[in-house]
Amino acid sequence: MSRIPSKPEILNWIADNPGLTTKRDIAKAFGIKGSDRIDLKRLLRELEDEGHLQKRRKTYRDPEKLPPVTVLQILPPDDAGEMFARPLEWHGEGPEPRVLFIPRKAEPALAGGDRILARLAEVRDEDYQYEARLIRRIGTNPVRILGVFRKSSEGGRIVPVDKGADKEWAVAPGATLDAKDGELVEAEQVGPRARMGLPRARVVDRLGDPTAPRAVSLIAIHQHGIPDHFPDAVMAEADRCKPAGLGGREDLRHLPFITIDPADARDLDDAVLALPDGDPKNEGGYIVWVAIADVAHYVTPDSAMDREARKRGNSTYFPDRVVPMLPDRLSSDLCSLNEGVPRACMAVCMKLDAAGHKISHRFARGLMQSVGRLAYHEVQEAMDGMPGEAAAPLLDDTIRPLYAAYAAARKARAARQPLDLDLPERRVELSGDGRVKSVNFKDRYDAHRLIEEFMILANVSAAEELIRLRSPLLFRVHEEPNPDKLEALREVAQASGFTLAKGRVLKTGHLNRLLEQAAGTEFSELVNLSTLRAMTQAYYSPENFSHFGLALKAYAHFTSPIRRYADLIVHRALIAAHGWGEDGLSPAETDALEETAQHISETERRSMMAERDTTDRYLAAYLSDRVGNEFSGRVSGIARFGLFVKLDDTGADGLVPMRDLGNEYFHHDPEAQTLMGADSGIEIGLGQPVTVRLSEAVPITGGVLLELLELDGKPLPKGRSTGGKPVRRKVVRARKKTARTRRKLARTRR
């Protein structure tokens, strides 16, 4: 007996295959034969009676009308911000009908080129014929290509900028959009992928000179589909915003808040304050205030700014530019806690005991006024006895109490044992014309740690407060490492001469003890990187699954609503739960929290990938005039096609292809993460120090190719050629060594 499809399955199939809509086509698609066709016929008749299908002759569509459910391709917004869509299959003799797409609240953001399954309604007396509502996003968009256009007599070709792409694309003469040779273009696939020859594409946008210094981040923005232009409606709405007054807010202007940020920060969205607690019951304790810009006052649910902020999910940061979540009118002005200016805020007052444990908190929607703006280095210099002009007046009454409260909080942190990775972050510094001037480690002061710890305390307080009030919210979730990744970390630790305890319940303290063993040794960076790789990706969820890395039972993002949509949701939840206004979390937002969590988790990963790709390209540009130079580094990855090396000076990752490792065959052991020479017996593993020669650096793709010169300070031996075949005894020896290591590990665990 054949499986009879459900009504939604039939509708979805008809929508995806508008050219195959006879009963016979449908039966064939679902493998329905014999007497089961009677049930199919009944279902089609019911769908027809319900208005989902219109039967014309033997096909279930009207050639002169669009069906009630159909597949549309979203078009870019027009000048008025309206989003139209075109039907992918139009069989009428007249002009193609215009379809206006009408999004509902909290639906996933759509962009030009997206394909959707939509329900249509005919309209009259408008300049369009249908209104469309989203059922679901379907299929795949036409493949998008970002690359350099090479003109030819037959149109041209596109060389992709993605270093993972290995094929060029052919462009017909009429599909070049008049692109010039060597110009950076965006294109999309035309027709199906060809079995023979180059795939075909058409140019849809010209982006200018790909070698221009500031084109690097532009490439990443386009390649990852990050929205970088605010619609006119959003800008108009932002321009209409006015500073919030005191009305109904708690007056916090008497409190000496200060902001501490990077020297070049444009948006100052958090301020801090610490005071000794005068309560005799809390001797040695502190009162810590954290005030955050009240973005929710300006960005209200389902407004134009709200829809755009949700679409973006977060701000994206590049060395030469920021793609903000909100317009500058808010992020750099009304929601920036500038010195001496009254600003609307959401604040939390936290009471810490002498050991740094938070014993209470309360939230307020208030009006504050910062008494000073300081950079991290200014605060640190003041505490080191060299206060500058801005910090000197604030040293005794503001800065020292902050450090005293932080010293207490640090005790509680040490007892909690959050994961303590030591991975210095590199900073790409650009010159005035956008070229890479230097690559340095970012400065790391106690002032950074102070702000981070107080922000974590505020985030914990927000989660606990909303749990207490039984309010919906978005948690920041970080789950435990999966067993396979944890086992891989144990093997790296064992190979490096360290141990990772294996207990029934893994705790961050176990990992910290491993990191302590490696600290100060040649394996420190390897163990830290391997530990980081063993971690799961953090994400947002309306369900609380705790935060493993921070060793916290409940955690939410509260401290940066200017650049993270999740924080704005938490602010709205607090407003609604406390009854602080009509701009709190709406019922529609509550219903869509799961969808919102998934969407903003995806936009966060998108931004991380774009930022990483941009850094890779800048590093390749920095190294491009150093081809032939020698560098020191460490093996950071092993693959069957070669090994990856992280250069010590810049942190750039380069590939040593297998073909350049010499004339011998190298056996790849994916479990031990090693390469072994079949003739020489040399073994290459993670973390080994190497000397390499830079053979190629391609700025437009970020690709860096290296030649291995020395391993552990010794020249790489030259094995004899074996015609590409492994010497059996060497392979067997490698496998036996891996097996002995596993047996040794097993005995140790017992």
N, C-alpha and C positions, 0 to 999 in steps of 0.2 A: 504494500500500500504506500502511495506517495505521501510525502508530508505536505499538507495544505498550508500555504503561507498565510500570515495574518494580513489584515487590511493595511496596516502601516507598511508592511514589507512590500505589498503590491504597489501602493502609492509611491513609495521610495524608488522602486524599480522602474516604474513608468516615468517618474521625474528624471531619473538618471539615463533613461533610454527612450527619449521622446520619439525616436524614429522607428521603434519596434513596439507598437501598442495594440496589435491585434490579439484576440484571445489565444490564437495559436502561438504567437511570439511569447506571451506571458506563460503559457503552459510549458513551452520548451525551456524557458529560462529557469523554471522551478522544478523541472523534471516530472511534470504531472502527466500521467498517461491513463488510458482506458476510462473506466467509470469514474475515476477521481475528477475528470473534467467537469462532471455535473456539479460538484462542490465548488469548483473554481467559477463556473458560470453563475452560481448562486451568489458568491461573494462579489463578483463584478456587478451583478444586478443591484445588490444592496448598496454598493458604493455609488452606483448611478442614482439610485433613489435618494441617497443622502446628499447628493450634490457634489460629491468628490470627483466623479467622472461624468462626462457627457459622451454618449455613444453616437457616432456618425458613421452610417454604413456599417462596416465591420471593424472600425477602429475606435478606440476610446479617447478621441480628442476632436476638437473643432478646428479645421484648418484656418478659419478666419478669426478665431479667438484663442486666447491663452487658456490653458486648463486651470482649474482652481488651485492645483498644487503643481508647481513647476520649478525648474532649476534656473536660477538667475546668476549673472555675474555682476558684482557690485562695481559701480563706476566711482571715480574720485569725486569728492564733494565739489559742488559748483560754487560760484561766487557768494551765493546766499547761504552756504553751508548745508544745502539740501543734498541728499544722497540718492541718486537714481541708479537703476539697475537695468540691464538688458537681458531679454530672454535668449538662452543659448540656442534654442531651436524655434524658428519662426517660419511657418509654412504658408502664411497668407500671401495674397497677391498685392495687398496694399502695403503702405509703409509700416515698418516695425513699430509696435505700440510703445509708448513711454510708460515706465513703471517707477513710481516713487517708493523707495524703501523707508518704512517707518519703524525705527527701533523702539523696543519697549525698555522700561526701566531695568537696569542691571543686566541687560543682555551683553554678551561678549562683544567687544569692539570689533567692527569690521573695517577693512581697508579696501581700496580699489584693487580689483582682481580677484577678491574672494568669491568662491562659488557657494551658493546657499540653496537649500530646499526651502521654498517659501509658499505661503498661502496667499492667494490673490483675491482682491475684491474690485469689481468694476466701479468706476466713479464717473460722474457726469459733470459738465460745466467746469472742467478744469483743463489745464494745458497738458495733462497727462491722462492716460486711460485706466491705469490700475494703481492700487496701493498694495504693497507687499508687506507681510509680516513674517518674521523668521520662524521656521520650524527647527532647523538645525543647519549647521555648517557642514558641507559635504565635500567629498572628493579632494583633489589637490589643485592648487592654483597652477597656472602655467609656470613652468620652471623659470625663475628669474636669474639672469646672468649679469654680473658686474664685471666689466673687463675693458681692455684697450682695443679700440677699433682700428683695424688695418684695412685701408682702402685698396680695392683692386678693380680691374676692368669688369668683373662679374659681380660687382656690389662690394663685398668685403668680408672680412672675418673678424671675430671677436676672440681675443685671448683673455680668458678669465683671470681675475686677480686672485682668486682663491687658490692657495698653494696646494690644496687637495685635488684640484681639478686637473685632469690630464688630457682633455679634448678641447679643441677650438670649435667655434660655431660659425656656420656659414650664414651670410646675410645677403638676400637678394637685392638687386639694384633699387627697387622701389621701396625697400624697407629700411633704408639707412638713416632716415630723418636728416639727411644732409650732413651726417657726422664727418668730421675731418680725420685724416690719418693721424693716429697717435692720441686721439682724444679718448677720455674716459667716458664710457657710455653704460647705460642700463638697458638691458634687452630682455625679451621673453621668448620662450619656445614657441615655434610655429609648427603645428601639426604634430603627429606622433614621432617618437624617436626612431630615426632611420636605422635599419639593420646594417646597411652599407653606407659608407661615406660619412660626411660630417652632419651632425644634427643642425636643424635650421632655426634661425631666430630673427626677430625684428627689433630694431632699436626703438625704445620708448622714451628715453631721456638722455640728453647730452649733459655731462657733468664737468667738462673742461679738462685742463691739463693734469694728468695723473701724477706728474712729478713735482707739482707745486707742493711746498712743505705742508700746507694746511689741508691738502687733499687726503692726507692719511686718515684722519678721523672721519672725513666725509665719506670715504670708501666704506668704513665700518658702519656708519649710520645707514647708508643705502643698502649695504649687503645684508644687514640684520633687520631691516625694515623698522627702524626706530623713527617714530614721528618727530620731525624737527621743525615743523611750521604750525603755529597756532592759527586756527580758523578765525576769520574776522569776528564772528559772534563771540568767541572766547575773549579776544582782546577787548572788544567793546564792553563786555561784562566786567572785565578786570578794571578797565578805565573808569567805570561808574562807581567802583568801591570807594568808600570814605573811611577815615580812621574811626575806630570804635571808641565810644565814650565810656564813662563810668557806669551809666545807667544799669542798675541791677547787679553789678559786679562787685566783688570784694576789692577794696582799695589796698593794694600792696605797694604803693609807690614810696612808702616810708622805709621799705626794706632795701638794704644796699646790695642788690643783685649786680653781678658782673658777668660778662660774656668772655669765654676763653676759646679761641678758635685759631686755625692756621692764619698766618699773616695775610694771605691773599684771599681769604674767605669773603664771599659776597653776601651770603645769607647767614644771618646770625639767629638761629631759631631756638637756642637754648641758653638759659642763664642760671647761675648757681649762687648759693649763699650758705654759709655754715656759721652757727653760733653755739657757744657752750650752753648746755641745757641747765637752766637755773633751778630745776626741780630737784629738791634734796633726795627724792626717791630714786633719782637717776644720776647719782654722783659719777662724774667723769664722762657723762654722756653728751651727745650733741644733737642739735636740731639742724637738719639739712633741708634746704629748699631747692627744688628744681622747677623752673618756670619755662614753659614751652609756648611758642607762638600759637595763638588761637586761630588756626587756619579755618576751622569749621565755621567761624563767624562769617567769613567771606565766601567760602566755597560750600554752598548749600546743596543738599541732595537733589539730584537730577537737573542741576543747572548746567549751562554750557561748559563752565569751568570744571564742574564735577565729572561730566561725561568724558571730557578730554583728559582729566587727571587719571581717571580709572583706565582709560585706553592706554595711557603711557605707563601706568603702574608705579613708576619711580623715575627719578632723575638719572641721567647717565653721564658719567664724568670721563673726560678725555684730557690729555696733557694740554691741549690748546683751546678747549671749549667745554661747555656744559650744555647738555640738552635737558632743560629743566622740566619738571612735572607741571609747574605752574608758571604763568607769565611773570615777567620781571616786576610788574607793578605790585605783586604780592611778595614774591620770593626775595626781592632786594629792597623792598620798601615797607609796605604795610605789615608784613609778617616777619620783618627783620627787627630784632630787638636792639635797635641802634641806641647808642649812648645818649642819655638826656632826653629821650622821646617817650612819652607815654604809649604803651603798647598793650593790646588785649592779649591775655595769656590764659593758659590752663596750667595750674601749678599744683605741686604736691609737697606737703610738709611732712618730713619723715623724722622720727625720733629714734636715735641709735643709742645703745648702751655703751659702756666703756669698752666692751669687747667687740664693738662694731655691729652687733646684731640689731636688725630693725625690730623695734618693739611696738611701733604704731605708725600710722600715717593718716593723713586727711587730704582730700582734694579740694581745690577751689577754682572757680572761674573768675578771674580777676583782671586788674589793670596794674601793670608794673612799670618801672622806669629804671633802666640800667644806669649805674653810676660810673661804669668804666668798661672800655673794650680793650682787652689784652690779647696778645698772641701767646702761644704756648712758650716760646723761647723767652718772652718778657717775664712771664710768671716764674719760670725756672731760674732765670738770672737773678730775679728779686730774692728768691729763697736761697740762692747761692751767695748772697751778700753783695750783689751788684745791681740794685734796682734802677731801672731807667726812669725817665721823666714821668711816663704814664703810670708805672707800677708803684713808685715810691709812696704816693699818698694813700695807697690802698694796702700797703704791706702789712701793717700791724692789725688793722681792724677787719680786713677782708681776706687777704691771701693766707696769712698764718693760720687763722681758724679753719680754712678749707683744708690745709695740709694736716692739721691736727685731727679733723674729722676723718680724713682719708686714712691716716695712720690707724685709727680705730677700725674703720671698714676693712682695712687690709688684713687685720687679724681674723675677722669673720670669713673673709675670702680664703685665707690659708686653711681654715678649718673645713670649709666647704669643698676645697680641692677641685676647682674648675680646671679644665684642660689647659695646660700652660705651654703652648707651642712657642718656640723661639724661631721665627722666620722673618728676618729683617726685610722690610718692604723697600723696593727700589723706586726711585723717583726719576722720571725723565724730565730734564730741564731744557726748555726751549729758548732760543734767542729771539730777538725782536721780530725777525723775519720768519719765525716758525720752524727753524732748523734745530736739530738736536745739538745742544751745547754741551751737556754732560749727562752722565747716568750715575746717580749717587744713592746711597742708602738714606732713607728718610730718617730724620732725627726722631728719637724716641725718648721723651722726658717723663719724669714723674707727673708732670702736669697733664700729659696725655692719659696716663693711667688713672689719675684722679677723676678727670671728667668721665672716662669710660665707666669707672666703678659707680659713680653717682647716677649715670644714665641707666646702668643695669638695675640699681636699686629702684629708680623711678619706674622702669618697665615692669619690674616684679610687683611693685605696689599697684600699678594699673591692672595687671592680671588678677591679683588677689582681690582688689576692690570690686571688679566686675563679677568675679565668681561669688563674692559675698552678696552682691545685689542681685544675683541670678540673672544677669544680663548677658545676652549674646555678644560675642566678640570674636576677633581673629587672634589666635595664639600663634606665637613663633615656635615652631616645633623642630626639634633636632633629635632624631631617633638614634638608638645604639647602632654601632657598626654591625654589618651582617657577618656571620661566622666565616665565610670564605675570605673576606677582606682581612678579618682579624687573624686568620691563620697565615695569610701572606705576610702580615706585619710580624708575626712571631718568627717566621722563617728569615726575614730580613734581620731581625734582632739577633737570632741565633748565629747567622752568618757573620754578624758584626761583633760577636763575642758577648752579647748581652742576653738578658732573659726577660720575658714578659709573663707574669704570673697568669695561670689559667685557673680561674675560679668559676663557681656556679653563676655568679652575678658580676659582670664586668663593671668596674667603677673607673671614673676618671683618675682616681688616685693611682690605680695600677699603671695607667699609661704615663702619668707624671713620673713615677719611679723609673720607668724605662727611659724617659727623656732626661732624667737626672743622671742616669748611668752614662748616657751618651754625651752629656754636656762637657765641653772642653776637649773632646776627642776628635779625631779626624772623621768620625762617623756622625757627628752631631747633626749636620744638615741633612744627611741621608735619613736618619731616624726621624727627624722632625717632618720631612717631606713624606716619608712612608706612613707616618701616623696621620698626617693630614689626608692622604689618599685613602686611608682606611675608614675615614669618617663618611657618614651619609650626608646628603645635601639637605640643608635646612629649608623649611618651607612654611607656608601659612596654612592654617586650618581652623575651622570653627570648633573642632574637637581638641581637647588638651591631651597631648601625648608626651608632655614634659620636654625639657631641653637638656639633653645628655651632656653636651660640651660645656655648658655653664653649670652643670650639676644643680639644676633648679627644677622644682616640681611644676611650676607654672610661670610662663613668660610671655609677654606681649610687647609689641613695639608701640611706644607712646611718644618718644622723644624727638621725632623728626617728621612731622606731617607736611612740611614744605617739600620734602623729597621722596616720601614713601606714602603710598595710598593706604597701606595697612594702618599706619599711625592715625590717619584721618578717620578711619572707621572706628578705632579705639576711642578717639576724642568724642566722636558722635555718640558712641555707646555710653560714655561717662555723662555727657550732657543729658541724654534721654533718661538714664538711670537716676540722676539727681534732680531732674526737672528744671534744668537751667535754661530752657528756651525751646523754641519750635524747630531749631536746626539740628536736632539730635538724630540718632539712627532711625530711619523710617522703617515701617513694616515691610516695604518692598525690598529694602536693602537687607533686612534680616532674613527674608526668604531666600535671598540670592547669595548668602555668605559663602556657601560651598563653592559656587561658581566663581565668585570674586576671589576667593583664596587661591583657586587653581590658576585663574588668569594672572594675578599679580605675582604668583610664584614663577610663572612662565616669563613674564616681562623682566623679572629680576635676573633670571638666568640669561635672557637675551642680552641684557645690559652687561653682565659679567663677560659674556663671550665677546661682545663688541669691544669692551675695554681691553680685554686680553689681546685680541687681534690687533688693535691699534698699537699697543705697547710693542708687540712683536714686529710690526712694520717700522715703528720708530727706531727700535734697536737695530733692525736690518739696515736702515738708512744710516744710522750712526756707524755701523761697521763696514758699510759698502766701500769706503775709501781706504780700508785697512786690509783688503784682500791680499793674502800672502804673509800676513803677520802671524806670529805664534802666540797662543794664549794658554793659560792654565785653566783647568776646570775639573769637574767630577762627572762620572757616568751617572746620569739621572734616569735612564730608561733603557730597557733591552727589548728588542723586537726581532722578528725573524728576518727583517730586511735591513737591519743595522742596529746602531746604538745611538742614544741621545746623550749629549753632553751639555751641562749647564756651565757657562763660562763664569769664572770667579769675579771678574771686574764688573761686568755689566748685568749678569744674571740672564743673558740671552741663552736660549736653547737652540742647539744646532744638531744636525743629523750627520753621523758618519755612516754612509751607505755600506752595506755588506761587501759590495764589489771593491771598495777601497781599503779593505782590511788586510789585503795581501793575496798571495797566490794559493793559499790553502783554503780548504773548506772549513767553515765554522758550524759546529753543531749547536742548535738553539734549544735550551732547556727552559720552557716557559714556566715551569713550577719553581725551579731554583733561580729563575731570572738570570741566567748566565749564557755566555757564548764560549765554546771551547774549540780551539784550533785542532783540527784532525791530525796534523803532522807535528806541530810544535807542542801540543798539549797545553798551550797557554789558555788561561781562563779569565774571562772578562765579566765582572759583576758590578752590581750597583754600588755607588759610593767610591769607587776606585779613582784616585787622582790621575789625571791624564794631562798630556801636553798635545795640543792640536794646532793645525795650521788652517786658517780661514781660506777656503777655496772659492766660496761664492756667497754673496749676500744680496738678496733681491728685495728692495724696499716695497715694491708694489704688492708682493705676496707675503712678505715677512719671512720668507724662507732663508735659512742659513745652512750651508753645507760645509762640513769640516773634514780634515784629513788627520787621522790619528798618527801621532809621531812617537809618543812615549806613554807607557803604562806603568804606574808605580815608580816613576823616575827612570825606567829602563826603556831603551829603544824596542819597538815592536819587532819580534823575530820574523824573518821571511820564510814561510813554509814553501815547500815545493808544490807545484801545481798537481792536483789529482784529477784533473779533467772534470771538476765539479762534483765528484763523488766523495763521500766521507770515507775515511779509513775506519773500517769496522771496529778494530780494537779500541780506537780512541773513543768512539761513540759508546761502546759497551762500558768502557772504564768510567765515562762520565755518568752513565746511568747507574752504575754500581755505587759511585760516590754519592749520588743523590739518594739512593736507597739506604746507604749507611747512615746518612744524616737524618733521614726520617726515623730509622730504628733508634738512633741515639736520642732523638727528641721524644719518641714514644716512651723509652725507658725513663727519661728525666721526668716526664709528666706523671708516670706511675709512682 
